[in-house]
Amino acid sequence: IYAKIGFTRAISPAAGNLTLTRGASATFSVQPTLGAPIQKLEWYVNNQLQAQWTNQTSIICCSELNSNYTVSAVVTDITGVIRLNTLASNTTRWSVTLN
């Protein structure tokens, strides 16, 4: 099913590279296609799980960081039923450069 409908309906900003002023926060948003309880949304900063943001579709992040960082949103099918081969999750990643 995910091969046809995808894991997400909307992503903001578009995945990729961002440049921000040091001390500025950014809003990251991911809208899972099916949502909870079928999908779980997990957020990572520099590859560290941010459990407090689990299943939040929008976060404001990282004004406290003083060096470049990455933000990742992982949408996972948690039913164990809706799969296409090994396609059970999808990761959106942003690389943030501070200036």
C-alpha positions as CSV (number, residue, x, y, z in Angstrom):
1,I,0.0,0.0,0.0
2,Y,2.8,2.5,0.8
3,A,4.2,2.0,-2.7
4,K,1.0,3.6,-4.0
5,I,0.1,6.2,-1.3
6,G,3.6,6.9,0.3
7,F,4.4,7.2,3.9
8,T,3.7,11.0,4.2
9,R,1.2,13.5,2.8
10,A,3.3,16.6,3.5
11,I,6.8,17.6,4.6
12,S,7.9,21.0,5.6
13,P,10.4,22.4,4.9
14,A,11.3,20.2,1.9
15,A,13.9,17.6,2.9
16,G,17.5,18.6,2.3
17,N,19.8,21.3,3.4
18,L,18.8,24.4,5.4
19,T,20.9,27.4,6.6
20,L,19.9,29.1,9.8
21,T,21.3,31.9,11.9
22,R,22.9,30.5,15.1
23,G,20.4,30.7,18.0
24,A,17.4,30.5,15.7
25,S,14.9,27.7,15.9
26,A,13.2,26.0,13.0
27,T,9.8,24.3,12.6
28,F,9.8,20.9,11.0
29,S,6.6,19.1,10.0
30,V,5.7,15.7,8.7
31,Q,2.1,14.5,8.1
32,P,2.0,10.7,8.0
33,T,-0.4,9.4,5.4
34,L,-2.3,7.1,7.8
35,G,-1.2,8.4,11.2
36,A,-1.6,6.8,14.6
37,P,-2.3,4.0,15.5
38,I,-1.2,2.6,12.1
39,Q,2.0,4.7,11.8
40,K,4.4,5.9,14.4
41,L,6.4,9.2,13.9
42,E,9.7,9.5,15.7
43,W,12.0,12.5,15.7
44,Y,15.8,12.4,15.9
45,V,18.3,15.2,16.4
46,N,21.9,14.2,15.5
47,N,20.7,10.6,15.4
48,Q,19.5,10.7,19.0
49,L,15.8,9.8,19.5
50,Q,13.7,12.7,21.0
51,A,11.1,10.6,22.7
52,Q,9.2,13.6,23.9
53,W,8.2,14.4,20.3
54,T,6.9,10.9,19.4
55,N,3.8,11.2,17.1
56,Q,3.9,15.0,17.0
57,T,3.5,16.1,13.5
58,S,5.3,19.4,14.0
59,I,8.2,20.4,16.2
60,I,10.1,23.5,16.9
61,C,13.7,22.7,17.3
62,C,17.3,23.4,18.2
63,S,17.8,27.0,19.0
64,E,20.2,25.8,21.8
65,L,22.6,24.1,19.4
66,N,25.8,25.9,18.5
67,S,27.0,23.7,15.7
68,N,25.5,22.2,12.5
69,Y,23.0,19.4,13.1
70,T,20.6,17.0,11.5
71,V,16.9,16.4,12.2
72,S,15.2,13.2,11.0
73,A,11.6,12.1,11.1
74,V,11.0,8.4,10.8
75,V,7.5,7.2,9.9
76,T,7.0,3.5,10.6
77,D,4.1,1.2,10.0
78,I,3.5,-0.4,13.4
79,T,0.7,-2.8,12.4
80,G,3.0,-5.4,11.1
81,V,0.4,-6.0,8.4
82,I,0.8,-3.2,5.8
83,R,4.1,-3.8,4.1
84,L,5.8,-4.1,0.8
85,N,8.7,-6.5,1.2
86,T,10.9,-4.8,3.8
87,L,9.4,-1.3,3.3
88,A,8.1,-0.7,6.8
89,S,9.5,2.8,7.4
90,N,10.6,6.0,5.7
91,T,13.0,8.6,6.9
92,T,13.0,12.3,6.1
93,R,16.2,14.1,6.9
94,W,17.2,17.7,7.1
95,S,20.9,18.9,7.4
96,V,21.1,22.3,9.1
97,T,24.0,24.6,8.7
98,L,24.4,27.4,11.2
99,N,26.0,30.7,10.3
